[in-house]
Amino acid sequence: MFAFLVRRLGQAVVVMLVISLLSFSVQDELGDPLRELVGQSVSEDVRNELREELGLNDPFLVQYWGFLRNAVRGDLGTSYFFKRPALEVIMDKLPATIDLVVAATFWILAFSIPVGVFAAIRPNHLFSKLAMGFSIVGISIPVFLTAIFLIYLFAVELGWLPSYGRGDTLIIFGDWETSLMTIDGLTHLLLPSISLASVILPLFVRMIRSEMMEVLESEYVKFAWAKGLKKRRIWMLHAFKNTLLPVITVGGVQLGIMVAYTILTETVFQWPGMGFMFLEAINRVDTPLIVAYLIVVGLIFVITNTVVDIIYGLVNPTVKLIGKQHDQ
């Protein structure tokens, strides 16, 4: 298991190097950074001096090496608009995005597991057929349309819930600002979290149903039925437990993808998170902030996938055996 962990961490480092290279390459396509720094009124001689001073005339690999050295120290550049370190700006927005992802994950787990299991156990039940039908609809509808519909229904027509903003927050762990600890914050979080969950929830329901139906047809489950074990024991201990293995792998990756989906959700609900900040940075051509965002999101994906692989290795003993065979 230790060798497996070392290999996985080594792969994560390589992936982050590739992500940083691609992210740094993007800035050349976003326009001249000096235009954002000094405007249009500065003479060409001053522009050339600044370009030389900032190293913008250096070869690409030289610029990237300098960027990489600074990135290792936590310096991803300074935002043109905020006049602050880009990583510091992102960390200010990160808690709002984490709140949104955590709340959406709660809805996904709370509904996908019981619905998926029931649909696998009772595939011909009316509720199972309705759930599968709604799951197809949920997968087909873009997240921004779901968000607009929720706002129209619950905020405009019924007036039950707020349609934008984060609401009241609470500071925990020193400087971490969260909406999960206040009633007003949870109220503001309800619609955007449901909207974000609507992207992944149908996929989880269908995945849990299909995997569990396959497990229920396996030989060891049939043997458990032949032994006369109780239904709940067979369903939950023998079937559902083994259903979790592929769900952990695919589901963990999908939860990481939710960070990317927050861009549309945060924009529609004016949620002050990283996704909303990213779109504003694009509109302002804030190159350092855009590059920093891409690297941070890439890091979140890498960490998520690494943690999923580690959990899978702990749950599935065959991973440990494979690791030992490679070591030998």
C-alpha atoms as one frame of an Amber mdcrd trajectory, in Angstrom:
protein
   0.000   0.000   0.000   2.903   2.354   0.758   4.403   1.769  -2.691   0.984
   2.381  -4.260   0.714   5.669  -2.347   4.189   6.800  -3.409   3.460   6.021
  -7.056   0.130   7.854  -6.888   1.729  10.937  -5.330   4.441  10.873  -7.986
   1.781  10.808 -10.700   0.018  13.712  -8.998   3.212  15.804  -9.153   3.625
  15.084 -12.876  -0.011  15.995 -13.555   0.375  19.284 -11.673   3.458  20.139
 -13.741   1.460  19.582 -16.932  -1.450  21.650 -15.596   0.871  24.493 -14.612
   2.503  24.434 -18.057  -0.833  24.558 -19.874  -2.199  27.239 -17.543   0.873
  29.408 -17.995   0.643  28.988 -21.771  -2.899  30.370 -21.773  -1.836  33.865
 -20.724  -0.177  34.558 -24.075  -3.590  34.187 -25.728  -5.357  36.590 -23.355
  -3.765  39.817 -24.540  -0.946  42.117 -23.522  -0.577  42.200 -19.698   0.977
  45.676 -19.849  -2.279  47.062 -21.209  -3.996  45.984 -18.000  -1.154  47.262
 -15.821  -0.501  50.707 -17.279  -3.397  51.403 -19.666  -3.171  52.963 -23.137
  -1.649  56.350 -22.293   1.894  55.135 -21.540   4.529  55.657 -24.233   6.042
  52.771 -26.165   9.498  53.364 -24.603   8.076  52.994 -21.098   6.209  49.879
 -22.195   9.421  48.315 -23.515  11.241  49.123 -20.268   8.481  47.541 -18.207
   8.372  44.541 -20.509  12.108  44.038 -20.019  11.835  44.573 -16.270   9.015
  42.031 -15.933  10.865  39.493 -18.067   8.185  39.432 -20.761  10.851  39.526
 -23.484  12.504  36.352 -22.173  11.984  33.030 -23.971   8.904  31.079 -22.956
  10.800  28.384 -21.070  12.720  31.005 -19.077   9.456  32.731 -18.136   7.862
  29.407 -17.207  10.821  28.385 -15.054  10.570  31.663 -13.150   6.839  31.190
 -12.743   7.346  27.613 -11.517   9.892  28.670  -8.907   7.517  31.314  -7.593
   4.573  28.884  -7.680   6.430  26.404  -5.477   6.718  29.189  -2.898   2.988
  29.921  -3.174   3.372  32.985  -5.423   1.081  32.707  -8.451   1.324  36.356
  -9.413  -0.536  39.532  -8.477  -4.079  40.260  -9.612  -4.310  43.308 -11.875
  -7.750  44.253 -10.576  -7.468  43.479  -6.853  -3.798  44.560  -6.596  -3.248
  41.586  -4.290  -1.590  38.173  -4.670  -3.808  36.051  -6.924  -3.650  33.076
  -4.561  -4.795  35.273  -1.685  -7.812  36.442  -3.703  -8.710  32.840  -4.566
  -8.406  31.726  -0.943 -10.842  34.490   0.028 -13.373  33.070  -2.453 -12.676
  29.387  -1.768 -14.861  29.020   1.392 -17.993  30.071  -0.516 -17.324  27.497
  -3.237 -16.564  24.783  -0.665 -19.861  25.545   1.094 -21.690  25.140  -2.198
 -19.971  21.849  -3.058 -20.478  20.425   0.453 -24.195  21.281   0.408 -24.613
  19.807  -3.096 -22.763  16.652  -1.986 -25.191  16.308   0.912 -28.182  16.347
  -1.463 -26.490  13.865  -3.796 -25.703  11.335  -1.068 -29.004  11.817   0.745
 -31.094  11.008  -2.340 -28.960   8.937  -4.715 -28.179   6.095  -2.303 -31.728
   5.239  -1.145 -33.263   5.878  -4.579 -30.561   3.926  -6.435 -30.733   0.981
  -4.017 -34.529   0.857  -4.132 -34.540   1.037  -7.928 -32.114  -1.913  -8.039
 -34.097  -4.016  -5.571 -37.518  -3.168  -7.032 -36.816  -2.341 -10.709 -40.447
  -2.810 -11.776 -41.907  -0.620  -9.035 -43.646   2.575 -10.183 -41.340   4.718
  -8.051 -38.271   3.090  -9.653 -39.586   3.782 -13.145 -40.355   7.406 -12.250
 -36.904   7.837 -10.689 -35.194   6.516 -13.824 -37.337   8.774 -15.982 -36.530
  11.842 -13.927 -32.843  10.901 -13.949 -32.790  11.022 -17.751 -34.445  14.442
 -17.657 -31.996  15.639 -14.994 -28.966  14.570 -17.017 -30.333  16.291 -20.137
 -31.121  19.706 -18.615 -28.177  22.156 -18.331 -27.442  23.398 -14.833 -28.153
  27.050 -15.662 -31.684  26.201 -16.851 -32.335  24.340 -13.604 -31.024  27.340
 -11.676 -33.225  29.793 -13.570 -36.288  27.584 -13.068 -35.641  27.301  -9.310
 -35.251  31.073  -9.023 -38.454  31.693 -10.972 -40.483  29.183  -8.941 -39.223
  29.592  -5.378 -37.940  33.184  -5.409 -40.103  35.046  -7.905 -43.457  33.234
  -7.880 -43.614  31.808  -4.355 -41.196  34.207  -2.668 -40.010  31.520  -0.262
 -36.254  31.679  -0.822 -33.671  34.339  -1.779 -32.434  34.301  -5.350 -28.900
  35.666  -4.960 -26.121  36.348  -2.489 -24.613  34.331   0.325 -26.533  35.583
   3.353 -25.148  35.694   6.895 -21.873  33.880   7.517 -19.911  32.733  10.540
 -16.146  32.798  11.041 -14.711  29.453  12.192 -11.177  28.090  12.566  -9.697
  31.574  12.752 -10.566  33.077   9.356 -12.690  30.506   7.504 -16.030  32.064
   6.561 -18.933  29.647   6.167 -22.649  29.852   5.393 -23.326  26.392   6.841
 -23.578  27.614  10.428 -26.344  30.224  10.117 -30.033  29.939   9.255 -29.866
  32.821   6.785 -26.767  31.320   5.163 -28.449  27.928   4.779 -31.510  29.628
   3.305 -29.383  31.381   0.679 -27.490  28.135   0.045 -30.567  26.008  -0.612
 -31.364  26.912  -4.226 -27.779  27.037  -5.578 -26.843  23.751  -3.866 -29.910
  21.964  -5.281 -29.144  23.415  -8.700 -25.532  22.205  -8.544 -26.570  18.779
  -7.229 -29.000  18.349 -10.117 -26.028  17.851 -12.453 -24.520  14.857 -10.625
 -27.489  13.400  -8.712 -29.135  11.632 -11.700 -25.794  10.108 -12.664 -25.281
   8.747  -9.141 -28.786   7.259  -9.045 -28.314   5.433 -12.332 -24.794   4.317
 -11.446 -25.782   2.906  -8.034 -28.802   1.159  -9.577 -26.863  -0.449 -12.424
 -23.931  -1.539 -10.248 -26.160  -3.005  -7.546 -28.327  -4.853 -10.064 -25.170
  -6.409 -11.461 -23.973  -7.391  -7.984 -27.369  -8.911  -7.140 -26.889 -11.309
 -10.068 -23.451 -12.451  -8.868 -22.801 -15.985  -7.610 -21.964 -15.077  -4.014
 -25.259 -13.192  -3.639 -27.150 -16.173  -5.023 -25.262 -18.339  -2.518 -26.317
 -15.971   0.283 -29.952 -16.367  -0.820 -29.494 -20.151  -0.820 -28.182 -20.022
   2.758 -31.425 -18.372   3.808 -29.925 -15.095   5.026 -32.246 -12.187   5.732
 -33.120  -9.878   2.851 -31.739  -6.726   4.476 -28.447  -8.453   5.265 -28.051
  -9.606   1.669 -29.036  -6.248   0.209 -26.944  -4.021   2.460 -24.000  -6.192
   3.552 -23.369  -8.371   0.508 -24.772  -6.316  -2.362 -24.548  -2.631  -1.445
 -21.107  -2.938   0.157 -19.633  -4.284  -3.090 -21.584  -1.730  -5.118 -19.606
   1.015  -3.376 -16.273   0.070  -4.983 -16.960   1.456  -8.494 -19.178   4.192
  -7.053 -16.281   5.480  -4.946 -14.019   5.668  -7.996 -16.414   7.308 -10.453
 -18.325   9.258  -7.818 -15.212  10.801  -6.308 -14.131  12.111  -9.698 -17.611
  13.495 -10.350 -17.576  15.349  -7.033 -14.334  16.971  -8.127 -15.967  17.965
 -11.410 -18.605  19.859  -9.421 -15.979  22.511  -8.732 -16.010  23.299 -12.458
 -19.825  23.307 -12.579 -19.888  25.967  -9.863 -18.941  28.558 -12.496 -22.445
  28.562 -14.010 -24.249  28.074 -10.695 -22.374  30.876  -8.959 -22.943  33.196
 -11.900 -26.714  32.671 -11.976 -27.095  33.040  -8.190 -24.410  35.749  -7.832
 -22.686  33.462  -5.358 -19.335  35.042  -4.327 -17.163  31.995  -4.950 -14.249
  31.047  -7.179 -16.386  30.361 -10.241 -18.007  33.799 -10.206 -14.587  35.352
  -9.594 -13.155  33.443 -12.576 -15.738  34.830 -15.008 -15.122  38.335 -13.707
 -11.384  37.807 -14.165 -11.993  36.801 -17.805 -14.083  39.913 -18.424 -11.307
  42.065 -16.923  -8.526  40.076 -18.641  -6.948  39.605 -15.212  -4.324  37.160
 -16.496  -2.567  36.249 -13.212  -5.900  35.531 -11.535  -7.048  33.369 -14.458
  -3.828  31.338 -14.433  -3.942  30.984 -10.655  -7.551  29.790 -10.787  -6.737
  27.130 -13.389  -3.851  25.838 -11.279  -5.889  25.791  -8.052  -8.809  23.976
  -9.717  -6.344  21.528 -11.256  -4.857  20.947  -7.817  -8.328  20.277  -6.404
  -8.922  17.685  -9.118  -5.568  16.020  -8.444  -6.122  15.937  -4.683  -9.645
  14.563  -5.140  -8.490  11.805  -7.471  -5.553  10.925  -5.191  -7.791  10.694
  -2.125 -10.296   8.572  -4.072  -7.527   6.182  -5.130  -6.287   5.905  -1.553
  -9.799   5.230  -0.234 -10.342   2.670  -2.972  -7.077   0.998  -2.008  -8.205
   0.799   1.618 -11.648  -0.548   0.698 -10.515  -2.976  -2.007  -7.801  -5.372
  -0.761  -6.892  -6.433  -4.315  -5.176  -3.054  -4.785  -2.802  -3.924  -1.956
  -2.116  -7.308  -3.525  -1.378  -5.717  -6.890   1.003  -3.273  -5.199   2.857
  -6.135  -3.507   3.158  -8.026  -6.779   4.704  -4.966  -8.450   7.151  -4.584
  -5.563   8.268  -8.195  -5.980
